[in-house]
Amino acid sequence: MSLVLECSTRRFKKSKSPAFRAAGITLLGLCSPLNLRKLVRMNLTNFLTVVVTSASMLSAASAESEVPSDSKYWQSAASTEQEAYLEEKLPPGIQVVATALDGPVYADAQGRTLYKWPVSALRNGSLGDRAFGPSNCTEEVLRTEVGFMSPYPAGLLLPYADESVSCVQAWPPVLASADAVEVGKWSLAERADGTKQWAYDGFPLYASNLDKKPGDVLGGTKISSGGDGGVVRVPVGPLPDIPPGFKVLTSSTGRLLVNDEEYSIYTWDGDEANTSNCVQECLHSWTPVRAPQIAADNGDWAIIKHPSGINQWAFRTKPLYTHNYDTRSRSFAGSDVQGWHNVYTQRAVTPPAEFTVQDADFGGQVLADSRGKTVYLYNCRDDSVAQLACDHPDAAQDYRLAICGNGDPEVCRETFPYIVADADAQSDSSLWSVMAINPNTGRRAEAGEEGTLHVWAYRQRPVYTYAGDQEPGDTDADAFGEFYGTRNGYKAFVLRDIYSNYAFRR
């Protein structure tokens, strides 16, 4: 057989997999949904079996791995650094809770994170809530797709059609008492049944049925979303306590400090506390971040005098700079220079020790397992009017099984193996946990269930490797699935993505 798959993808490169070469296949990229359908008609199961059986397994010795440390992307569990925020008046029962990745968020009296659902355009329509409008999350039982994601028509039966699932079940509205009074940015939206719902900045607020304890943010993230990933929920929180001219962005590993044009901010090990030693040759590559004459010290922020005579910002006693050779916003390039570091208001805690960091073949860095094989996250959102997530083991697994194994759980397990963990393994990071999975269904296993597999999970979603990746840093399954993996498919766990202009992954 001689077949060339000319598939649309974010990475246009020939596959290095010997499995593809042995099968007479030249893969010019990972397939779009339409081209994947062509593979299905040409016996996808046999194709995937060729990939699995022909791929040589990586050994621990073959992976030149960089063990995760707290120096670049993460902070140690012993660190007390948390993002400071601007306080504002809150309604009774509303509080601020610290989280591991998204900084401070608003929560209800039980500590459940609050989310908004901003309206967003899909291919054939728009869904979500409009500011200062009514809630569009209702008690209607969801049975069919709405058809807003072409090429799928409206009326297709949802996998959970017989389970009486509604938007309100998955996203309980944050209700207010009958005598509640609006305060500051907090207003009241009237629901169809006459009850009052809290809104922030005009957007009705919800809790997620996935969040089980204070600090959980399992229903969404502050990382920007776009494209075909669906209409997502976004956690709501107070503004960071930063001076004018700065922003804070949620990245894959924490809350990254940037300037108002979103160019990265750096610190240097060669400086002393509140003292800049960057002069002469140093200034050819680095520019001190100027502080206005009228600015004043505040909390973690101080104004120091640079040797050149200008006022310079310092954060947590460290003078701040931009990198003159950064050509893109949200860059990590400056931290490649020895002694220089990106600045975070807070970082996520280091992942479990068995994970590694690898230089990716597309020009960035990815999280990998102990053998150097890239870690993948599964993404899924249905096309119901509620746009419910289907990427976690409490959801129907039909979508995942279809995309990774043509409906066959065994092919799925061989193509995208779970990253197995010891049943009693622990993580310092609350983002990582060990989950008991039934490998045949993909759902959580019952206590004592035969055949249970213990796997690593990130934000309560299992993580995977890809059988077709041959060398450390290979990301051949990145964008595997529908709509480049954003709607129903797999994405590499990217820490730093030069290819995509340092856009961060949700």
N, C-alpha and C positions, 0 to 999 in steps of 0.2 A: 504494500500500500504506500502510495506517495501522496501526502495531503499537506497543503499549506493553509493554515488558519490565519486569515487576515482579520484580526479582531481588534476592535477599538479598546484602548486602554490608556492609562496615565503614563505607562512606561513602554516605549516602543523599543524592544530589544529581543534578540533571539534567545530562546531558552537554552541554558547550558545543560539541561537534564539529559543524561544518556538514555533515559527511558523514552523520551520523545524521539531521539535519533534512532533508537532501536526499532521503534514502531514506524519509522519512515515519516515522522511528523515534524515539520518546522513550525514552531509556535512563535509568531511575531508579536505576541502580546496576550494578555488575559482577555477572555472573550466577553463580549457584551451579551445581554440576554438573548438577542435574536440569533447570534452565532452559537450560543450554548444550545439553543433548540436544535440547530443543525447537528450538533454532536449527539444530542439525545436520539435523533432519527438514525444516526450512524452507529448506534449501540454504545452509549456513554459508559455503561457498566464495564464492557470489555476494555474501553479506552482507559478508564480509571484503574482497572486491574493491572494493565500494562505498566502504568505509572508506578503503582505500589510495588509490584513484584520486581521491577527492573531497577528501582532506585536503591542505591547503596546506602547503608546506614552510616551516619556520622558517629565516630567514636569520640570519647571525651578527649583523647589525645590530639584529635585533628582540629579541635576548635581552640584557636588562640583567643581566649576570652578575657574580657575586661570585667572583673567582678564589680558589681554595683558598689559605689561608695557614696558617702554623703557630701562629697566635695563639689560635684558638678550639677547633678539633677535633683538629688534628694537631701534630706537632713536626717540625722540619727534620731532614734526614738527618745534620746535624752535631751534633745533640743527643746527649748521652751519658746522658740520664735513663733509668734502668731500675728496675723494681720490686725493692726489697729483700725478702728472704724469710727465714723462720725455718728454720734448718738442723736436720736430724734425721738419725739414723743410716740409712744406705742399704745395701741388699744389694750384694755385689760385682757390678760391671757396670751398675749403675744410676747415673745422673747427672742433674744439673739443667741444662737448656738454656734460654736466653732466646729468646722468640718475639716477633714483631712486634705481635701483637694480644692474645694471651692471657696475657702475662706469663710468669714462669718455669714450666716444666713438667718433669715427670720424663721421662727418655728411657732407652733401652737403650744398650748399649755402642756401637752404630752411630749413636747420636744420634737414633733414631726416637722420636717422641713416643708416650707411653703413654696409653691410653684405657680407660675403664670403660664398661659398658653397663647402666646401672641399669634395673631393671624398671619398666615404665610401662603403664598401662591404655590400650587402644585401645577401639574401639566394641564389639567382640564378643569381647574377650579381652585377655590381657596377654602381653607378651614382654619379654625382657631377662634380666639376672642379678639374683638376690637376694643381699644381703649375706651373706657366710659360707656361701653355697650353691655348688653346682657351676656350671661354665660351661655355658651353653646355646648356645654357638657351636660347631657341630660340623662334621664333614666330609661331612655329608649333601648330596648334589647337589640343588640347588634347581631345581625344574621347574614348580611351580604356586604360585599365591597361596594364602595360608592362610585368607583370608576374614574377617580381623579388622577390616577397614575397610568398613563398610556404605556403600552398598548393593551392593557387589561380592561375589559368592558365592565360596566356596572352590573350588579346582580350575581356575581360569582359568590358561591356559598363560602362563608368564613369557616375555618377549622373548628372554631368553638361555637358554632351556630346553635347547638343544642344545649349549651351550658347557661343560657340566660344571662350573659355578660352585658353590662352597660357601662357607659363612660363614668357614671357616678360611682359604680362599684370600684372601678380601678382608680378613679381620681375623686375621692370624697371632697365636696366643696367645704371651705372653711366658713362655717355659719356663724353669724353674730346674733346676740340676744336681741329680743324685740325692742329693748330700750337702748341699744348701742348708739353711740354718738361718733360721728366722723371726727378725725383728728389728723392734722397735717396732710401727708400724702395718703392717708388711710381713709377710704371712702366705702360706701355701702352700695352694693348692687342687688337689685330685687330679682329673685328667681321666679320661674314660671308658677311655682306653687305658693308664692307670696312670702317665702322666707327671705331673710337678708343674708347676703354673703359678703365677707370682707374682700375689698379690692385694694391694690397698692398701685399707685401711679395710674389708676383707672382700670387696671387689669384684674378681673376676678381671680381669687386665689384658691388653690387646691392642695390637699395632701396626697401622697402616693401610698397605695396599699403595699408597695414593696419596702418602704421604710419601716423598720421595726424598732429602732432605738434612736435616741438623740444623736445627731451627727451623721446619720445615714442620709445620703443624697443619691439614691438608687434610681430615682425616677427621671433624672436628667442631669445636666451639667451646665455651667456658665460658658463652656467652650463654644465659640460661635458655630452655628450650623448653617448649611446652605445646600444648594443643589437638590438632589432627589432623595434625601434622607428622611423625608416626611416632615410633618408639622410637629415639632418637639416641644416638650415642657422645659421651662427654665427656672432654676431656683432663684428666689428673690432674697436680697440681703441689703444691708446698709452700705453706703458708699465708703470706700477706703479712706483713711485719714492720711492724705498725701497733699503736698503743696500743689498749687496751680502749675501747669506745665508737665505734669506726670500723669500716667495711666497705669492701671494694673490689669493684666490679662491672665485669664486662667489658661495655663498650658497643660501639657500631658503630665507634668510632674510638679506643678505648683502655681503660685501666683507671681507672675513675672512682671518686674518693674520696667516700664518703657517711658519714653518722653511723649509729648502730645502728638508727635508724628509716628509713634509706635516704633521708634528706633531704640534698640536695647541700651540699658544702662549697665555700667561695669564698675567694679572696684579692683584695687591692685594691692597685692601682698607687700609691695615695697613702701606703702604709706604707713604712717603711724596714726594712732588714735587722733582724729580730728586735725590731722596734719598731712598736707599733700607734699610728696617728694617728687612728683612728676614735673620735671623741668627740662629745658633744652631739648635733647634728642627725643625724650619721651613725648613731648608735645607734638612731634611730627605725626605720631600715630594716635594720640589720645587728646581729647578736648575736655577740660573741666566743665561740669554742668554749672552754669552761672546761676546765682541766686539774686533776685531783685534787691535793690537797695532798701526797699521798704519791708522785706521779708523778715520774719523773726523765728527763733528756735521754737520747736513744738514737738513734744514727745520724743520719738525716735529721730527727729529731724533737727539738724543744727546747721548754722551758717559759719563757715570758716573762711579765713583769708588765705587765698592761694599765694605762693611766692611772687607771682606776677602782679599781685595787688588787687585782683578781682575777688568778688565774693563767690564762694563755691558751696554747693550743697553737699552735706555729709549725711549718710543714713546709718544709724546704729554705729556711729563714730567713724565710719569709713567714707572718705571723700569719693564723690561720684564723677564718672566720665562717660562720654560716648566714644565710639571707635571710629576713627576717620576713614577706615577702609571697609566699614559695613556698607554694602551696596543694597541691602534689603532690610526691611523692617523685621522685628522680632528675631533678630539674628543671634546665633551662638558663636559666630566666627571669632569674636574677640576673646572668648574663653579658650580658644585654641592656643592663644599666646600664653606662654608659661607665666604664671603668677596673676593672671587676670581672670575675673569671674563675672558671670551674669548675676544680677541682683534680683532677689525674690523677697516679697513681704512675708511669705511663708512657703515652704516646700513640703511635698508629700514625704512620708517616712520611707526609708530604703526598703525595697522589696525583699522577699525571702532570699537567703544567701545563695541558694542554688541557681538563681537567675543571673544572667550575664548581660553585658552590653556589647553589641557588635557594630562595626562599621558596615552600613548597608550598601548593596551594590548600586543603589540609585543616588548615593551621595549624601547620606545622612547617617543616623544611628538608630538602631532598633533594640528593643528588649528581646533577649533570647534565653533559651533554657541552658542547662549545664553543658550541653554538647555544642552550643553555639547556634542551634536551630531557632529561627525567628519565631517569636510568639505572635499568635493571631487572635484577634477579637472578632466575635460574630456579631453582625448588626442586623436588626430586623424591625420593621414597622409595618403593620398591616394597612390596608387601604379602606378601612371602615371610616365612618364619619368621625370616629373618636381618635383615629390614628394611634392605636395602642401598640406598645412595644411587644415584640415577640422574640426577644433576644435573650431571655433568661429561662431557667429550667422550670419555673412555675407556669410558663406559657405553653401553648400548643407547639409541638416540635415539627409539625408538618412542613413548614417553610424551610427550616434548616435541613431536614432530611432530604427534601427535594433538591436543594441546591448543592449539597455535598455528596449525595450518593444516589440520586435518581430514585429516592424513596427507600433505599436499602440501608438499614442501620449499620450493617457490617462494612459496606463500602465506605460509608461515612467515617467510621472509626479508623479504617485503614488510610483514608485520604487525608483526613484532618484528625489525627490522634489527640485525645485529651493529654494534658500534661499531668501525669500521675504524681500523687503526693502520698507520703506516709499518713496514715489515719490520724496520728497524734501530732503531726507537724504543726508548728506555730509560726506566726508572723508578728513582727513588731508593728507592722503597718495595719491599721484597721481596714485599708482598702483590699487587703489580701486575706483569704481564708481557705480552708480545706472544706470541700463540699462532697457529700456522698451522692453519687449519681447512679441511676440505672442505665447502663450503657446501651441497652436495647431500645429504651424509650427516650432517653435524653432528659427525663424528668428526675426530680429528687428521689432518692431511694428511701424506702421505709426502713425503720430501725430493724436490723437483723435480716434484711432482704438478701437472698442468695444472689451472688454475682455482683454485689455492690462494688463500684469503683470509686476510690477516693482521689479527687482531682483538685488542682489549684484553681481558684476562682478569683477574678478581679472584679470588685464591685458586685459581688454575688453572681457573676457570669463566668462559666468555665472558660479556660484559655486552652489554646490548641497549638500544635505545630502542623506543618504541611509535608506530606511524604515526598513531594517533588523537589523540595529544597535540598540541594546537595552539599553546599558549602556554607560556612558561617557568613552571615550577611545576605544570603539569598532571600529574596522576597517574591518568589514567583507566584504566590497566591494572593499577593496584595491586589485588591480590587476584584477578587474572584466572586462572581455572582451577578445579581441583577443591579443595573444602574451603578456599575463599578464597585459593587459591594456595599454601597451606602444604604440601599433599600432592603436587600436580603442577600447577605454574603459576608465575606471575610476581608478584614483589613489588618495589615501588620501593626503591631504595637510600636508605633513610631515615637521616638523621643526627640528626634531632630530631623526635619525634612527639608533639605535644600531644594529639592525638585519642585515642591509646591509652595515656594516662597514662605517657608517656615509656618505654614498654616498648621494649626494644632488639630488633632483628631478628637472627636467626641468619644 
